[in-house]
Amino acid sequence: MDPREVKEIMSQGAIRPETSRDREERRIIEADLEGSPIKGKPLRQRLRNFRPDADSAVRALGGPTIWMRRLRAIEDELDRHEAQLSAAWRELATETDDAADFAQRWRETARLWSFAQVNELIERHNRNFPAEARLPMDPRTRDFVQINGRPYQREPLDAAWILRRWPPDLASSRAGA
């Protein structure tokens, strides 16, 4: 563990001596509060939009949900394919000296590569994830809300995915080796 992280954890709750930065921050806050209409009044309580219920407690006891396990399986499969494809790309670069031959053979490898297992997981994820994760609907788009600004769907893998990641270029393959 990083010594700075250990020190930060161990000093939580401990009273530190005031620094010039602390004094400056306090001065700025006090200046902001001078004309504030809520100065000296209690802040209104923020109510939660949800209540912890028995159902969520029981679900939490079961460990990772099916969609979490499926996403992990997709990531594991992606890692496996990436490692195999990277090795195959570099190996093909050592086998041939002709750039046109390399490009033709790499495109053929990409066309024949099987993503059946991971694409089945991706298809199941795209079909079932909204219901399993209880995604809310966006009334404007009439679709499920985006997660961190991105759609929840994953694109299936194919030859074009391979060629974007590992181009059929002998020079770049040798440089990456």
FIKOLZA-1660 file (N, C-alpha, C; in steps of 0.1 Angstrom, whole numbers, plus 5000, padded with zeros to 4 digits):
% residues 177
   i   px   py   pz ch aa at
   1 5009 4988 5000  A  M  N
   1 5000 5000 5000  A  M CA
   1 5009 5012 5000  A  M  C
   2 5004 5023 4993  A  D  N
   2 5012 5035 4992  A  D CA
   2 5013 5042 5006  A  D  C
   3 5025 5046 5010  A  P  N
   3 5026 5052 5023  A  P CA
   3 5018 5064 5025  A  P  C
   4 5016 5072 5014  A  R  N
   4 5007 5084 5016  A  R CA
   4 4993 5080 5019  A  R  C
   5 4988 5069 5012  A  E  N
   5 4975 5064 5015  A  E CA
   5 4973 5059 5029  A  E  C
   6 4984 5052 5034  A  V  N
   6 4983 5047 5048  A  V CA
   6 4983 5059 5057  A  V  C
   7 4991 5069 5055  A  K  N
   7 4991 5081 5064  A  K CA
   7 4977 5088 5063  A  K  C
   8 4971 5089 5051  A  E  N
   8 4958 5096 5050  A  E CA
   8 4948 5088 5058  A  E  C
   9 4948 5075 5057  A  I  N
   9 4938 5066 5064  A  I CA
   9 4940 5067 5079  A  I  C
  10 4953 5067 5084  A  M  N
  10 4956 5067 5098  A  M CA
  10 4953 5080 5104  A  M  C
  11 4953 5091 5096  A  S  N
  11 4951 5104 5102  A  S CA
  11 4937 5109 5101  A  S  C
  12 4928 5100 5097  A  Q  N
  12 4914 5104 5096  A  Q CA
  12 4909 5106 5110  A  Q  C
  13 4902 5117 5112  A  G  N
  13 4896 5120 5125  A  G CA
  13 4906 5127 5135  A  G  C
  14 4919 5127 5131  A  A  N
  14 4929 5133 5140  A  A CA
  14 4929 5149 5137  A  A  C
  15 4931 5156 5147  A  I  N
  15 4932 5171 5146  A  I CA
  15 4945 5175 5142  A  I  C
  16 4946 5182 5130  A  R  N
  16 4958 5187 5125  A  R CA
  16 4960 5202 5128  A  R  C
  17 4972 5206 5128  A  P  N
  17 4974 5220 5130  A  P CA
  17 4969 5228 5118  A  P  C
  18 4964 5240 5121  A  E  N
  18 4958 5248 5110  A  E CA
  18 4970 5253 5101  A  E  C
  19 4968 5252 5088  A  T  N
  19 4978 5256 5078  A  T CA
  19 4973 5269 5072  A  T  C
  20 4982 5276 5065  A  S  N
  20 4978 5288 5058  A  S CA
  20 4967 5286 5048  A  S  C
  21 4967 5274 5041  A  R  N
  21 4957 5271 5032  A  R CA
  21 4943 5270 5039  A  R  C
  22 4943 5263 5051  A  D  N
  22 4931 5262 5058  A  D CA
  22 4925 5276 5062  A  D  C
  23 4934 5285 5066  A  R  N
  23 4930 5298 5070  A  R CA
  23 4924 5306 5058  A  R  C
  24 4931 5304 5046  A  E  N
  24 4926 5311 5034  A  E CA
  24 4912 5305 5030  A  E  C
  25 4910 5292 5031  A  E  N
  25 4897 5286 5028  A  E CA
  25 4886 5291 5037  A  E  C
  26 4890 5292 5050  A  R  N
  26 4880 5296 5060  A  R CA
  26 4876 5311 5058  A  R  C
  27 4886 5319 5054  A  R  N
  27 4884 5333 5051  A  R CA
  27 4874 5335 5039  A  R  C
  28 4876 5327 5029  A  I  N
  28 4868 5327 5017  A  I CA
  28 4854 5323 5020  A  I  C
  29 4852 5313 5028  A  I  N
  29 4839 5308 5032  A  I CA
  29 4832 5319 5040  A  I  C
  30 4839 5325 5050  A  E  N
  30 4833 5335 5058  A  E CA
  30 4828 5347 5050  A  E  C
  31 4836 5351 5040  A  A  N
  31 4833 5362 5031  A  A CA
  31 4820 5358 5023  A  A  C
  32 4819 5346 5018  A  D  N
  32 4808 5342 5011  A  D CA
  32 4795 5342 5019  A  D  C
  33 4796 5339 5032  A  L  N
  33 4785 5338 5041  A  L CA
  33 4780 5351 5046  A  L  C
  34 4788 5362 5044  A  E  N
  34 4784 5375 5050  A  E CA
  34 4771 5380 5045  A  E  C
  35 4768 5379 5032  A  G  N
  35 4756 5384 5026  A  G CA
  35 4746 5373 5024  A  G  C
  36 4748 5361 5029  A  S  N
  36 4739 5350 5026  A  S CA
  36 4726 5351 5035  A  S  C
  37 4715 5349 5028  A  P  N
  37 4702 5349 5036  A  P CA
  37 4700 5337 5045  A  P  C
  38 4708 5327 5043  A  I  N
  38 4706 5315 5052  A  I CA
  38 4716 5314 5063  A  I  C
  39 4724 5325 5065  A  K  N
  39 4734 5325 5075  A  K CA
  39 4727 5324 5089  A  K  C
  40 4732 5314 5097  A  G  N
  40 4726 5313 5111  A  G CA
  40 4713 5305 5111  A  G  C
  41 4708 5301 5100  A  K  N
  41 4695 5293 5100  A  K CA
  41 4699 5279 5097  A  K  C
  42 4691 5270 5102  A  P  N
  42 4694 5256 5099  A  P CA
  42 4690 5252 5085  A  P  C
  43 4698 5244 5079  A  L  N
  43 4696 5240 5065  A  L CA
  43 4684 5230 5065  A  L  C
  44 4676 5231 5054  A  R  N
  44 4665 5222 5053  A  R CA
  44 4670 5208 5051  A  R  C
  45 4663 5198 5056  A  Q  N
  45 4667 5184 5055  A  Q CA
  45 4664 5179 5041  A  Q  C
  46 4674 5172 5035  A  R  N
  46 4672 5166 5022  A  R CA
  46 4667 5152 5024  A  R  C
  47 4656 5150 5018  A  L  N
  47 4650 5137 5019  A  L CA
  47 4654 5128 5008  A  L  C
  48 4656 5115 5011  A  R  N
  48 4660 5105 5001  A  R CA
  48 4648 5102 4992  A  R  C
  49 4651 5098 4980  A  N  N
  49 4641 5094 4970  A  N CA
  49 4638 5079 4972  A  N  C
  50 4644 5073 4981  A  F  N
  50 4642 5058 4982  A  F CA
  50 4643 5055 4997  A  F  C
  51 4638 5043 5000  A  R  N
  51 4640 5038 5014  A  R CA
  51 4646 5024 5013  A  R  C
  52 4655 5021 5021  A  P  N
  52 4660 5007 5021  A  P CA
  52 4649 4998 5025  A  P  C
  53 4647 4988 5017  A  D  N
  53 4636 4978 5021  A  D CA
  53 4642 4964 5022  A  D  C
  54 4633 4955 5027  A  A  N
  54 4637 4941 5029  A  A CA
  54 4642 4935 5016  A  A  C
  55 4636 4938 5005  A  D  N
  55 4639 4932 4992  A  D CA
  55 4653 4935 4988  A  D  C
  56 4658 4947 4990  A  S  N
  56 4671 4951 4986  A  S CA
  56 4681 4945 4996  A  S  C
  57 4678 4943 5008  A  A  N
  57 4687 4937 5018  A  A CA
  57 4689 4922 5015  A  A  C
  58 4678 4916 5011  A  V  N
  58 4679 4901 5007  A  V CA
  58 4687 4900 4994  A  V  C
  59 4685 4909 4984  A  R  N
  59 4693 4908 4972  A  R CA
  59 4708 4910 4975  A  R  C
  60 4711 4919 4985  A  A  N
  60 4725 4922 4988  A  A CA
  60 4732 4910 4994  A  A  C
  61 4725 4902 5001  A  L  N
  61 4731 4890 5007  A  L CA
  61 4735 4879 4997  A  L  C
  62 4729 4880 4985  A  G  N
  62 4731 4869 4975  A  G CA
  62 4744 4871 4967  A  G  C
  63 4752 4882 4970  A  G  N
  63 4764 4884 4963  A  G CA
  63 4761 4891 4949  A  G  C
  64 4771 4891 4940  A  P  N
  64 4769 4898 4927  A  P CA
  64 4757 4893 4920  A  P  C
  65 4749 4902 4914  A  T  N
  65 4737 4897 4907  A  T CA
  65 4741 4891 4893  A  T  C
  66 4731 4885 4887  A  I  N
  66 4734 4878 4874  A  I CA
  66 4740 4888 4864  A  I  C
  67 4735 4900 4863  A  W  N
  67 4741 4909 4853  A  W CA
  67 4755 4913 4856  A  W  C
  68 4758 4914 4869  A  M  N
  68 4772 4917 4873  A  M CA
  68 4781 4905 4869  A  M  C
  69 4777 4893 4871  A  R  N
  69 4785 4882 4868  A  R CA
  69 4786 4881 4853  A  R  C
  70 4776 4884 4845  A  R  N
  70 4776 4883 4831  A  R CA
  70 4786 4894 4825  A  R  C
  71 4785 4906 4831  A  L  N
  71 4795 4917 4826  A  L CA
  71 4809 4913 4829  A  L  C
  72 4811 4906 4840  A  R  N
  72 4825 4901 4844  A  R CA
  72 4829 4891 4834  A  R  C
  73 4820 4882 4830  A  A  N
  73 4823 4871 4820  A  A CA
  73 4827 4878 4806  A  A  C
  74 4819 4888 4803  A  I  N
  74 4822 4895 4790  A  I CA
  74 4836 4901 4791  A  I  C
  75 4839 4908 4802  A  E  N
  75 4853 4914 4803  A  E CA
  75 4864 4903 4803  A  E  C
  76 4861 4892 4809  A  D  N
  76 4871 4881 4809  A  D CA
  76 4873 4876 4795  A  D  C
  77 4862 4874 4788  A  E  N
  77 4863 4869 4774  A  E CA
  77 4870 4880 4765  A  E  C
  78 4867 4892 4767  A  L  N
  78 4874 4903 4759  A  L CA
  78 4889 4902 4762  A  L  C
  79 4893 4901 4775  A  D  N
  79 4907 4900 4778  A  D CA
  79 4914 4888 4771  A  D  C
  80 4907 4877 4771  A  R  N
  80 4912 4865 4765  A  R CA
  80 4914 4867 4750  A  R  C
  81 4904 4873 4743  A  H  N
  81 4905 4875 4729  A  H CA
  81 4916 4885 4726  A  H  C
  82 4917 4896 4734  A  E  N
  82 4927 4906 4731  A  E CA
  82 4941 4900 4732  A  E  C
  83 4943 4891 4742  A  A  N
  83 4956 4885 4744  A  A CA
  83 4959 4876 4732  A  A  C
  84 4950 4868 4728  A  Q  N
  84 4952 4859 4717  A  Q CA
  84 4954 4866 4704  A  Q  C
  85 4946 4876 4701  A  L  N
  85 4947 4884 4689  A  L CA
  85 4960 4892 4688  A  L  C
  86 4964 4897 4699  A  S  N
  86 4977 4905 4700  A  S CA
  86 4989 4895 4696  A  S  C
  87 4988 4883 4702  A  A  N
  87 4999 4873 4700  A  A CA
  87 4999 4869 4685  A  A  C
  88 4987 4867 4680  A  A  N
  88 4986 4862 4666  A  A CA
  88 4990 4873 4656  A  A  C
  89 4987 4886 4659  A  W  N
  89 4991 4897 4651  A  W CA
  89 5006 4898 4650  A  W  C
  90 5013 4897 4662  A  R  N
  90 5027 4898 4663  A  R CA
  90 5034 4886 4656  A  R  C
  91 5028 4874 4658  A  E  N
  91 5034 4862 4652  A  E CA
  91 5033 4862 4637  A  E  C
  92 5022 4867 4632  A  L  N
  92 5021 4868 4617  A  L CA
  92 5031 4878 4611  A  L  C
  93 5034 4888 4619  A  A  N
  93 5044 4898 4614  A  A CA
  93 5058 4892 4613  A  A  C
  94 5061 4882 4622  A  T  N
  94 5074 4876 4622  A  T CA
  94 5074 4865 4611  A  T  C
  95 5063 4860 4606  A  E  N
  95 5062 4850 4596  A  E CA
  95 5064 4855 4582  A  E  C
  96 5060 4867 4580  A  T  N
  96 5060 4873 4566  A  T CA
  96 5068 4886 4565  A  T  C
  97 5074 4888 4553  A  D  N
  97 5081 4900 4550  A  D CA
  97 5073 4909 4541  A  D  C
  98 5063 4904 4534  A  D  N
  98 5056 4911 4524  A  D CA
  98 5044 4918 4531  A  D  C
  99 5043 4931 4529  A  A  N
  99 5032 4939 4536  A  A CA
  99 5018 4935 4530  A  A  C
 100 5017 4933 4517  A  A  N
 100 5005 4929 4511  A  A CA
 100 5000 4915 4516  A  A  C
 101 5010 4906 4516  A  D  N
 101 5007 4892 4521  A  D CA
 101 5002 4893 4536  A  D  C
 102 5009 4901 4544  A  F  N
 102 5005 4903 4558  A  F CA
 102 4991 4908 4559  A  F  C
 103 4988 4918 4551  A  A  N
 103 4974 4924 4552  A  A CA
 103 4964 4914 4548  A  A  C
 104 4966 4907 4537  A  Q  N
 104 4956 4897 4532  A  Q CA
 104 4955 4886 4543  A  Q  C
 105 4965 4881 4548  A  R  N
 105 4964 4870 4558  A  R CA
 105 4958 4875 4571  A  R  C
 106 4961 4887 4575  A  W  N
 106 4955 4893 4588  A  W CA
 106 4940 4895 4586  A  W  C
 107 4936 4900 4574  A  R  N
 107 4922 4902 4572  A  R CA
 107 4914 4888 4572  A  R  C
 108 4921 4878 4566  A  E  N
 108 4915 4865 4566  A  E CA
 108 4914 4859 4581  A  E  C
 109 4924 4862 4589  A  T  N
 109 4924 4857 4603  A  T CA
 109 4912 4864 4610  A  T  C
 110 4911 4877 4608  A  A  N
 110 4900 4885 4614  A  A CA
 110 4886 4880 4610  A  A  C
 111 4885 4877 4597  A  R  N
 111 4872 4872 4591  A  R CA
 111 4868 4859 4597  A  R  C
 112 4878 4850 4600  A  L  N
 112 4876 4837 4605  A  L CA
 112 4875 4836 4620  A  L  C
 113 4879 4846 4627  A  W  N
 113 4880 4846 4642  A  W CA
 113 4866 4844 4648  A  W  C
 114 4864 4836 4657  A  S  N
 114 4851 4833 4663  A  S CA
 114 4849 4840 4676  A  S  C
 115 4838 4848 4676  A  F  N
 115 4834 4856 4688  A  F CA
 115 4821 4850 4693  A  F  C
 116 4818 4838 4690  A  A  N
 116 4804 4832 4693  A  A CA
 116 4801 4833 4707  A  A  C
 117 4810 4829 4716  A  Q  N
 117 4807 4828 4730  A  Q CA
 117 4805 4842 4736  A  Q  C
 118 4814 4851 4733  A  V  N
 118 4813 4865 4739  A  V CA
 118 4801 4872 4733  A  V  C
 119 4799 4870 4720  A  N  N
 119 4787 4877 4714  A  N CA
 119 4774 4872 4720  A  N  C
 120 4773 4859 4723  A  E  N
 120 4762 4854 4730  A  E CA
 120 4760 4861 4743  A  E  C
 121 4770 4863 4751  A  L  N
 121 4769 4870 4764  A  L CA
 121 4765 4884 4762  A  L  C
 122 4771 4891 4752  A  I  N
 122 4767 4905 4749  A  I CA
 122 4752 4906 4745  A  I  C
 123 4748 4896 4736  A  E  N
 123 4734 4896 4732  A  E CA
 123 4725 4895 4744  A  E  C
 124 4728 4885 4753  A  R  N
 124 4720 4883 4765  A  R CA
 124 4720 4896 4774  A  R  C
 125 4732 4902 4775  A  H  N
 125 4733 4914 4783  A  H CA
 125 4724 4925 4777  A  H  C
 126 4725 4927 4764  A  N  N
 126 4717 4938 4758  A  N CA
 126 4702 4935 4760  A  N  C
 127 4698 4923 4759  A  R  N
 127 4684 4919 4760  A  R CA
 127 4679 4920 4775  A  R  C
 128 4687 4916 4785  A  N  N
 128 4682 4914 4798  A  N CA
 128 4686 4925 4808  A  N  C
 129 4697 4932 4806  A  F  N
 129 4702 4941 4815  A  F CA
 129 4692 4951 4821  A  F  C
 130 4684 4958 4812  A  P  N
 130 4675 4968 4818  A  P CA
 130 4666 4963 4828  A  P  C
 131 4661 4951 4826  A  A  N
 131 4651 4945 4836  A  A CA
 131 4659 4940 4848  A  A  C
 132 4670 4934 4846  A  E  N
 132 4678 4928 4858  A  E CA
 132 4683 4940 4867  A  E  C
 133 4688 4950 4861  A  A  N
 133 4693 4961 4868  A  A CA
 133 4683 4972 4872  A  A  C
 134 4671 4969 4868  A  R  N
 134 4659 4978 4871  A  R CA
 134 4662 4993 4866  A  R  C
 135 4667 4994 4854  A  L  N
 135 4670 5007 4848  A  L CA
 135 4657 5015 4846  A  L  C
 136 4657 5027 4851  A  P  N
 136 4645 5036 4848  A  P CA
 136 4644 5040 4834  A  P  C
 137 4632 5044 4830  A  M  N
 137 4629 5048 4816  A  M CA
 137 4631 5064 4815  A  M  C
 138 4636 5068 4804  A  D  N
 138 4636 5083 4801  A  D CA
 138 4624 5086 4793  A  D  C
 139 4614 5094 4798  A  P  N
 139 4602 5097 4791  A  P CA
 139 4604 5104 4778  A  P  C
 140 4614 5112 4777  A  R  N
 140 4617 5120 4765  A  R CA
 140 4621 5111 4753  A  R  C
 141 4630 5101 4756  A  T  N
 141 4635 5092 4745  A  T CA
 141 4627 5079 4744  A  T  C
 142 4619 5077 4755  A  R  N
 142 4611 5064 4755  A  R CA
 142 4621 5052 4755  A  R  C
 143 4632 5054 4761  A  D  N
 143 4642 5043 4762  A  D CA
 143 4648 5043 4776  A  D  C
 144 4656 5033 4779  A  F  N
 144 4662 5033 4792  A  F CA
 144 4672 5044 4794  A  F  C
 145 4674 5049 4806  A  V  N
 145 4684 5059 4808  A  V CA
 145 4698 5055 4805  A  V  C
 146 4706 5064 4802  A  Q  N
 146 4720 5061 4800  A  Q CA
 146 4728 5059 4813  A  Q  C
 147 4738 5052 4813  A  I  N
 147 4746 5049 4825  A  I CA
 147 4759 5057 4823  A  I  C
 148 4762 5067 4831  A  N  N
 148 4773 5075 4830  A  N CA
 148 4774 5082 4817  A  N  C
 149 4763 5086 4811  A  G  N
 149 4763 5092 4798  A  G CA
 149 4764 5083 4786  A  G  C
 150 4765 5070 4788  A  R  N
 150 4766 5061 4777  A  R CA
 150 4755 5051 4777  A  R  C
 151 4751 5046 4765  A  P  N
 151 4741 5036 4765  A  P CA
 151 4745 5023 4772  A  P  C
 152 4736 5015 4777  A  Y  N
 152 4740 5003 4784  A  Y CA
 152 4743 4992 4774  A  Y  C
 153 4739 4993 4761  A  Q  N
 153 4741 4982 4751  A  Q CA
 153 4756 4981 4748  A  Q  C
 154 4760 4969 4745  A  R  N
 154 4774 4967 4741  A  R CA
 154 4773 4962 4726  A  R  C
 155 4783 4966 4719  A  E  N
 155 4783 4962 4705  A  E CA
 155 4789 4948 4703  A  E  C
 156 4783 4940 4695  A  P  N
 156 4790 4926 4693  A  P CA
 156 4803 4928 4686  A  P  C
 157 4812 4918 4688  A  L  N
 157 4825 4919 4682  A  L CA
 157 4825 4912 4669  A  L  C
 158 4833 4917 4660  A  D  N
 158 4834 4911 4646  A  D CA
 158 4848 4914 4640  A  D  C
 159 4849 4911 4627  A  A  N
 159 4862 4913 4621  A  A CA
 159 4866 4928 4621  A  A  C
 160 4856 4937 4619  A  A  N
 160 4859 4951 4619  A  A CA
 160 4865 4956 4632  A  A  C
 161 4860 4950 4643  A  W  N
 161 4865 4953 4657  A  W CA
 161 4880 4950 4657  A  W  C
 162 4883 4938 4652  A  I  N
 162 4897 4933 4652  A  I CA
 162 4906 4943 4644  A  I  C
 163 4901 4946 4632  A  L  N
 163 4909 4955 4623  A  L CA
 163 4911 4969 4628  A  L  C
 164 4901 4974 4636  A  R  N
 164 4903 4987 4642  A  R CA
 164 4914 4986 4653  A  R  C
 165 4914 4976 4661  A  R  N
 165 4924 4974 4672  A  R CA
 165 4938 4970 4667  A  R  C
 166 4938 4961 4657  A  W  N
 166 4951 4956 4652  A  W CA
 166 4950 4958 4636  A  W  C
 167 4955 4969 4631  A  P  N
 167 4953 4971 4617  A  P CA
 167 4962 4962 4609  A  P  C
 168 4958 4959 4596  A  P  N
 168 4965 4950 4587  A  P CA
 168 4977 4957 4581  A  P  C
 169 4986 4962 4590  A  D  N
 169 4997 4970 4586  A  D CA
 169 5010 4964 4592  A  D  C
 170 5018 4958 4583  A  L  N
 170 5030 4951 4588  A  L CA
 170 5039 4960 4596  A  L  C
 171 5041 4972 4592  A  A  N
 171 5050 4981 4600  A  A CA
 171 5045 4984 4614  A  A  C
 172 5033 4986 4615  A  S  N
 172 5027 4989 4629  A  S CA
 172 5027 4976 4637  A  S  C
 173 5026 4965 4631  A  S  N
 173 5026 4952 4638  A  S CA
 173 5040 4949 4643  A  S  C
 174 5050 4952 4635  A  R  N
 174 5064 4950 4640  A  R CA
 174 5068 4960 4650  A  R  C
 175 5062 4972 4649  A  A  N
 175 5065 4983 4659  A  A CA
 175 5059 4979 4673  A  A  C
 176 5047 4973 4672  A  G  N
 176 5040 4969 4684  A  G CA
 176 5046 4956 4691  A  G  C
 177 5054 4949 4683  A  A  N
 177 5059 4936 4689  A  A CA
 177 5070 4938 4699  A  A  C
% end
